[in-house]
Amino acid sequence: MKDLIIEYIEIDKLTPFKNNSKIHTKQQIRQIANSVEKFGFNDPLGICGAENIVLEGNGRIEAAKLLKMEKLPCVRLDHLNETEQRAYVIAHNALNLETGFDEAALFSELKKLQNDFDMNGLGVDTDKYLLKLEGLQTKELQPYKQVHYLITLNLNDNDKIVDIIDSLRKLEGVEVDATIN
């Protein structure tokens, strides 16, 4: 594996990946911009080819435009072939969706930051998290780690949904909180 080399490239010389499946709302782009203002642009874009196609970091580009930045740090991913590039775009965006939080650690860190640092402009509703986590803390009889998943099920498959939920409820250590919207 080669060492990554950061190069600074002008924004107008970067080309968005044309089939990027990641959606960035205006609100999220503003939150990314707020994060960049607060902490700096600490996460280089992943680019490839002579056209500087952006495989990862398209939301950060839009945030940088809001901040009137001219050049952005980039790392070249030219070692990936075209198929690997397409797979990387999806994997990079999907990996953080497949995990949860260590709720005890999250609760502890949010409590420490609560009065000293406003996370709301960064897309973190601290009060909402703390309220939820405080409720979970009262349910815990012994310390353990949990991961929470949000699963969306098609209500048109009612019988299958009931079977899935019943199966989950039978598993040791699994709590099911079913709500219908």
PEFEN-V733327 format. One record per residue. N is the residue number from 1. RES is the residue in one small letter. SS is DSSP state (H for helix, E for strand, C for the rest). PSI is psi as a letter, one per 30 degrees, with the letter a starting at -180 (999 if undefined). D_FIRST is the distance of its C-alpha to the first C-alpha in Angstrom with 1 decimal. Layout:
N	RES	SS	PSI	D_FIRST
N	RES	SS	PSI	D_FIRST
This chain:
1	m	C	k	0.0
2	k	C	l	3.8
3	d	C	k	6.6
4	l	C	k	8.9
5	i	C	k	12.1
6	i	E	k	15.3
7	e	E	k	18.0
8	y	E	k	21.5
9	i	E	k	23.1
10	e	E	k	26.8
11	i	H	e	27.6
12	d	H	f	29.7
13	k	H	g	26.9
14	l	C	k	24.8
15	t	E	j	25.6
16	p	E	k	25.8
17	f	C	k	24.4
18	k	C	f	27.7
19	n	C	h	27.4
20	n	C	k	26.1
21	s	C	f	27.8
22	k	C	k	27.4
23	i	C	k	30.8
24	h	C	j	31.3
25	t	C	l	34.9
26	k	H	e	36.5
27	q	H	e	36.9
28	q	H	e	33.3
29	i	H	e	32.3
30	r	H	e	34.9
31	q	H	e	33.5
32	i	H	e	30.0
33	a	H	e	31.8
34	n	H	e	33.6
35	s	H	e	30.4
36	v	H	e	29.0
37	e	H	e	32.3
38	k	H	e	32.4
39	f	H	f	28.8
40	g	C	l	27.3
41	f	C	i	24.6
42	n	C	g	21.8
43	d	C	j	19.5
44	p	C	l	17.9
45	l	E	l	18.4
46	g	E	j	15.8
47	i	E	l	17.0
48	c	E	l	16.6
49	g	C	l	18.8
50	a	C	f	21.5
51	e	C	g	23.6
52	n	C	h	21.1
53	i	E	k	21.5
54	v	E	j	20.8
55	l	E	e	19.0
56	e	E	k	19.4
57	g	C	g	21.8
58	n	H	e	25.0
59	g	H	e	27.2
60	r	H	e	25.8
61	i	H	e	26.8
62	e	H	e	30.3
63	a	H	e	30.6
64	a	H	e	29.6
65	k	H	e	32.3
66	l	H	e	34.8
67	l	C	g	34.0
68	k	C	h	34.4
69	m	C	k	30.9
70	e	C	e	30.2
71	k	E	k	26.5
72	l	E	k	23.6
73	p	E	k	20.1
74	c	E	l	17.4
75	v	E	k	13.7
76	r	E	k	12.9
77	l	C	h	11.7
78	d	C	f	12.7
79	h	C	f	10.0
80	l	C	k	12.3
81	n	C	l	15.5
82	e	H	e	18.8
83	t	H	e	19.3
84	e	H	e	15.9
85	q	H	e	16.8
86	r	H	e	20.2
87	a	H	e	19.0
88	y	H	e	16.5
89	v	H	e	19.6
90	i	H	e	21.6
91	a	H	e	19.3
92	h	H	e	18.4
93	n	H	f	22.2
94	a	H	f	23.4
95	l	H	e	21.3
96	n	H	f	23.4
97	l	H	f	26.5
98	e	H	g	26.1
99	t	C	l	26.7
100	g	C	a	29.5
101	f	C	l	30.4
102	d	C	j	31.3
103	e	H	e	34.8
104	a	H	e	36.1
105	a	H	e	33.3
106	l	H	e	33.6
107	f	H	e	37.4
108	s	H	e	37.1
109	e	H	e	34.8
110	l	H	e	36.9
111	k	H	e	40.1
112	k	H	e	38.8
113	l	H	f	37.9
114	q	C	e	40.9
115	n	C	f	43.2
116	d	C	f	40.8
117	f	C	k	38.4
118	d	C	j	39.1
119	m	C	f	36.4
120	n	H	e	38.4
121	g	H	f	37.4
122	l	H	g	33.8
123	g	C	g	34.7
124	v	C	j	35.3
125	d	C	i	38.9
126	t	H	e	39.2
127	d	H	e	42.8
128	k	H	e	42.1
129	y	H	e	39.3
130	l	H	e	41.5
131	l	H	e	44.5
132	k	H	e	42.6
133	l	H	e	41.0
134	e	H	e	44.3
135	g	H	e	45.8
136	l	H	e	43.2
137	q	H	e	43.6
138	t	H	f	47.3
139	k	H	f	46.7
140	e	C	k	44.5
141	l	C	f	46.4
142	q	C	l	43.6
143	p	C	k	40.1
144	y	C	l	37.4
145	k	C	k	34.3
146	q	C	l	34.6
147	v	C	k	32.6
148	h	C	k	34.7
149	y	C	k	34.2
150	l	C	j	36.2
151	i	C	k	37.1
152	t	C	k	39.2
153	l	C	k	41.5
154	n	C	j	43.7
155	l	H	f	47.3
156	n	H	f	48.6
157	d	H	h	47.3
158	n	H	e	49.5
159	d	H	e	50.0
160	k	H	e	46.3
161	i	H	e	45.6
162	v	H	e	48.3
163	d	H	e	46.9
164	i	H	e	43.3
165	i	H	e	44.7
166	d	H	e	47.0
167	s	H	e	44.2
168	l	H	e	42.1
169	r	H	f	45.0
170	k	H	f	45.5
171	l	C	k	42.1
172	e	C	k	42.2
173	g	C	g	40.7
174	v	C	k	40.6
175	e	C	k	42.7
176	v	C	k	43.5
177	d	C	j	44.8
178	a	C	k	45.9
179	t	C	l	47.1
180	i	C	k	48.2
181	n	C	999	47.9
